[in-house]
Amino acid sequence: MMCAHQLTIEHTPGTGTTITGDDVTDQDVVDVLTAAGWSHTAPTTWSAGTSAPGGAPVFLIETTAARIRATGHAIIVHIEDDDQAGLIHHPARAQAAV
């Protein structure tokens, strides 16, 4: 069963890669983020600190999203890169098996 809240992984060239949302403090999500090397930067925000500036760490994003989905949490992914026009939504790619 999916949780009522949703998490968001977002990458922009200016700010790098972050994951936000109310469920980001749930222990199963914290365990996934810690194991993947994300850093806790605010009460409801974690950051992939090595991602800015530059391109999106797509493998990290997709792997993290899949592992969080496996815990029963809803998550969406937005990636904006200098090489691409505008904000791109990749829901299917982030559902890759772990």
C-alpha positions in Angstrom: 0.0 0.0 0.0 1.3 3.4 -0.9 1.6 6.2 1.6 -0.6 9.2 1.4 2.3 11.6 1.1 4.7 11.9 -1.8 8.4 12.5 -2.1 10.2 14.4 -4.9 13.7 14.0 -6.2 14.6 17.0 -8.2 17.8 18.0 -10.1 18.6 21.5 -11.4 22.0 22.6 -12.7 22.0 25.5 -10.2 21.0 23.6 -7.0 22.0 20.1 -7.7 20.0 17.1 -6.6 17.6 17.1 -3.6 14.8 14.9 -2.2 12.0 16.6 -0.3 8.7 15.7 1.2 7.0 14.9 4.5 7.9 11.2 4.4 11.6 11.9 4.0 11.9 11.5 7.8 10.4 8.0 7.9 13.0 5.6 9.1 12.8 3.3 6.0 13.4 6.3 3.7 16.2 7.6 6.0 17.8 4.1 5.8 17.7 4.2 1.9 19.1 7.7 1.7 21.9 7.1 4.2 22.9 3.9 2.5 23.0 5.7 -0.9 25.2 8.5 0.5 22.7 11.4 0.5 23.2 14.1 3.1 20.5 15.5 5.5 20.5 19.2 4.8 17.2 20.5 6.3 14.2 19.0 8.3 12.5 17.7 5.1 15.4 17.8 2.6 18.3 15.6 1.7 20.9 16.4 -0.9 23.2 14.4 -3.2 26.1 16.8 -2.4 28.4 15.8 -5.3 25.8 16.6 -8.0 26.1 20.4 -8.4 27.3 21.9 -10.7 27.0 19.6 -13.7 24.8 16.9 -15.0 22.2 14.9 -13.0 23.5 11.8 -11.3 20.9 9.7 -13.1 22.0 6.3 -11.8 21.8 7.6 -8.2 18.4 9.2 -8.8 16.9 6.1 -10.5 18.3 3.7 -7.9 17.2 5.8 -4.9 13.7 6.2 -6.4 13.3 2.5 -7.0 14.5 1.6 -3.5 12.1 4.2 -1.9 9.2 2.8 -4.0 10.1 -0.6 -2.7 9.4 0.6 0.8 5.9 1.6 -0.2 6.4 5.4 -0.7 5.2 7.4 -3.7 8.0 9.4 -5.4 8.3 11.5 -8.4 11.4 12.5 -10.3 12.2 15.8 -12.1 15.4 16.4 -13.9 16.5 19.6 -15.5 19.8 19.6 -17.3 21.6 22.3 -19.3 21.6 19.9 -22.3 17.8 19.5 -22.2 15.1 22.0 -22.8 13.1 22.6 -19.7 12.0 20.4 -16.8 11.7 16.7 -17.7 9.6 14.2 -15.8 10.9 10.6 -15.7 8.3 8.6 -13.7 8.8 5.3 -15.7 12.6 5.4 -15.7 12.7 5.9 -11.9 10.7 2.7 -11.4 13.6 0.4 -12.6 14.1 -2.7 -10.6 16.7 -2.7 -7.9 
